Amino acid sequence: MSVILARVDQRLIHGIVVNQWAAETQAGRYMVIDDEVSKNENLKASMRLSKPVGTGMSIIDTEKAIRNFKNGNYDKQRVFVIVKEPSTLIKLLDAGIEIPKVTVGIIFNENGRKNISKFVSVNDEEVKDFKEIEKRKVPCVIQYVPNDSEENINKFI
């Protein structure tokens, strides 16, 4: 498969992703997978403005992402997947999409979440989801920027 890295970051596309992670991953395509954001044309337009020159960007819902991966649309590309919730990654894994590693950037401390690190807060469902991803042999690490040390999320949950 073509996924080189997946990231859980509630800000989705932002400066750190397009500047620092772009250099680290050498991604040819940024793929934001979010069922709500994919329907918001204004938000999609603003995110597309920040895409690095020479790269592609998809901002699509989960079903379309799965369909596109299964159709081989990205087989020759280095795809950096960005989602808001780990549950989206489980749907991809359930569909047979291979994910080599998950980095966790920012999950806001809201909606009953508990803070587990400087930038990451999780609720019980997200803890369950991260454990499920790890159970499937996909490492999940907290790493805000590429120069930060990777810290396995199991250390915190």
C-alpha positions in Angstrom: 0.0 0.0 0.0 1.0 3.6 -0.4 0.4 4.9 3.2 3.7 6.0 4.6 2.4 7.5 7.8 -0.9 8.2 9.5 -1.3 11.1 11.9 -4.1 11.8 14.4 -4.2 15.6 14.8 -7.4 17.5 15.3 -6.0 20.5 13.5 -5.6 18.4 10.4 -3.6 20.5 7.9 -1.6 23.2 9.6 1.9 24.7 9.5 3.7 21.9 11.3 2.2 19.3 9.1 3.0 21.0 5.8 6.4 22.3 6.8 8.1 19.9 9.2 6.3 16.6 8.4 6.5 17.3 4.7 10.3 17.2 4.9 10.3 14.1 7.1 7.8 12.0 5.1 8.6 13.2 1.6 4.8 12.6 1.0 3.5 13.1 -2.5 -0.1 13.3 -1.3 -1.7 14.6 1.9 -4.9 12.8 2.6 -7.3 14.3 5.1 -9.9 11.7 5.9 -12.9 13.1 7.8 -16.6 12.6 7.2 -17.6 16.1 8.4 -14.7 18.2 7.0 -15.1 16.5 3.6 -18.5 18.3 3.3 -17.3 21.7 4.2 -16.2 23.5 1.0 -14.9 26.6 2.8 -12.7 24.6 5.1 -11.4 22.4 2.3 -10.5 25.4 0.2 -8.5 27.0 3.1 -6.7 23.7 3.7 -5.8 23.3 0.1 -4.1 26.7 0.2 -1.5 25.4 2.6 -0.5 22.3 0.6 3.2 22.1 -0.3 4.0 22.9 -3.9 4.4 19.7 -6.0 2.1 17.6 -3.8 -1.4 16.4 -4.1 -4.1 16.8 -1.5 -7.3 14.9 -0.9 -9.9 15.9 1.7 -12.4 13.1 1.5 -14.8 11.0 3.6 -13.8 7.6 5.0 -15.8 5.6 2.4 -14.3 7.4 -0.5 -10.8 7.0 0.9 -11.3 3.2 1.3 -12.7 3.0 -2.2 -9.8 5.0 -3.7 -7.2 2.9 -1.9 -8.9 -0.4 -3.0 -9.1 0.9 -6.6 -5.3 1.5 -6.5 -5.6 5.3 -7.0 -2.6 5.9 -4.8 -0.5 2.9 -5.4 2.4 4.9 -6.9 2.2 7.7 -4.4 3.6 8.3 -0.9 0.4 9.1 1.1 0.4 10.9 4.4 -3.0 10.2 6.0 -4.3 12.8 8.6 -7.4 12.2 10.7 -9.0 13.7 13.7 -9.9 10.5 15.5 -8.2 7.1 15.8 -11.6 5.4 15.0 -11.1 6.5 11.4 -7.8 4.6 11.2 -9.6 1.4 12.5 -12.0 1.7 9.6 -9.1 1.8 7.2 -7.4 -1.1 8.9 -10.7 -3.1 8.8 -10.9 -2.4 5.0 -7.4 -3.9 4.6 -5.5 -0.6 4.2 -2.0 -1.0 5.5 -0.7 1.6 7.9 2.9 1.3 9.0 2.8 3.8 11.9 0.6 6.3 13.6 1.9 9.6 15.1 -0.3 11.5 17.5 0.0 15.3 17.3 -2.8 17.3 19.0 -6.0 16.0 20.5 -7.7 18.8 22.4 -8.6 18.6 26.0 -12.4 18.9 25.6 -15.6 16.9 25.6 -14.6 14.9 28.7 -11.1 14.0 27.5 -8.3 13.6 30.0 -4.8 15.0 29.4 -2.1 12.4 29.0 0.7 14.5 27.6 1.5 18.1 26.7 -0.7 18.1 23.6 -2.7 15.0 23.8 -6.0 14.3 25.6 -8.1 11.2 25.2 -11.5 9.8 26.2 -12.2 6.2 27.0 -13.3 5.4 23.4 -10.0 6.8 22.0 -8.0 4.8 24.5 -9.8 1.7 23.3 -9.2 2.7 19.7 -5.4 3.3 20.2 -5.1 -0.1 22.0 -6.9 -1.8 19.1 -4.6 -0.2 16.5 -1.5 -1.3 18.6 -3.1 -4.8 18.9 -3.0 -4.9 15.1 0.8 -4.4 15.1 0.6 -0.7 14.1 2.8 1.4 16.5 1.1 4.5 17.9 3.5 7.2 19.1 3.0 10.6 20.5 5.2 12.9 18.4 4.3 16.6 18.0 7.1 17.4 15.5 9.5 15.1 13.7 12.5 16.2 15.9 10.7 15.1 19.1 11.4 11.7 20.5 8.7 9.2 19.8 6.9 8.0 22.9 4.7 5.0 22.6 1.1 5.9 23.5 0.8 2.8 25.7 3.1 4.5 28.1 0.4 7.1 28.8 -2.9 5.1 28.4 
